[in-house]
Amino acid sequence: MVSKCANPGCPASFLYLHQGKLFRAEVEPHESEGLTPEVSRAHARVEFHWLCDDCAVTMTLAYKRGLGVAVVPLARPPLPSKTMASAQSAATGS
């Protein structure tokens, strides 16, 4: 069950689905359990993780085999719509 932001440094509590960003991850059993790839896939479990609105602007989640789900920075945070409009008009010379 999701109870707080997946960012360990953030204290935000999960309250509503319409706030933040919810992630679904299929986590495969550890390779050390000796399962074949087909059986391993059949025994995968689903986990849900959530980033609050503030963290979702600059971060995302990534699955790292053997480590699980980790918080990683976005390659480039999205521009606010007002700044984006200014950048587009500057690029087109308008």
N, C-alpha and C positions, 0 to 999 in steps of 0.2 A: 504494500500500500504506500502511496506517495503521501508524505506528510510535510516535507519542506523542500526548499530549493536544492537542486543537485550540486550547486556550488558550495563546497564545504565552508567557505568564508562568508556565506550569506545566511542571515537568520530568517529570511522570509518564509512564512508558513503557507502551504497549499490550501486554498479555500474554494476557488471557483475554476471551472474548466476554461472560462473565457479570459482568464488572466494568465499571462506567461505562455510557455510553450511546452507541450507534453510530448515526450519521446517514447516510442515503443521499440524494445530491443529483444531479438531472439538470441538467447544465450545458450550456446552449446555446452554439453558436459565436458569436463576436462579430458584431455587426451590421455591422461594417466589412467583413466578408468578402463582402457583397453577396448573401447567400442569401435566397430567399423564406422566409416563415414556415413553409411546409410542408416545404421542404428542410432548413431550419435545425432543425426539430423531429426530423427523421429522422436528423440528424447529431449529435444531443445525446449527450454522453458522461456516464457515471455516475462519480461520485466518492464515496468514503466518508470520513467524518470521525468522530472519537471524542472524547468528553469523559470524563475520569476520574470516579470516584464523587464526589470532593470538589467538582470544578468543576460537575458536572451538577446539584448541589443548588441552585446560585445562578445558573447560566448555561444558555443554549441556543445553537443556531446558527441563523443566518438567511441566506438567499441574497439578495444585493443585486446586481441587474442591473448589469453592467459592473465590479463590484468582486469578485464571487465570494462565497465563504462567509465570514461574519464571526461572531465570538463576541459575543453580546449578553446583558445581564442579564435574568433572568426578571422578569416584572412584579411578582410577589410570591412569595418563596420559600415552599415548602410548610411547614406547621407540623409539628413532631414529633407522633407519635400521642398521647403523653401530654398535651401542651399542647392538642391538638385536642379531646380528650375533655373537658378542663376547660372549654374555651371553649364546647362544645356544652351541657354541663350548666348553665353560667352563663346561656346564652341561653334555655334552657328553664325555668330556675328550679328545677332539680332539686337 
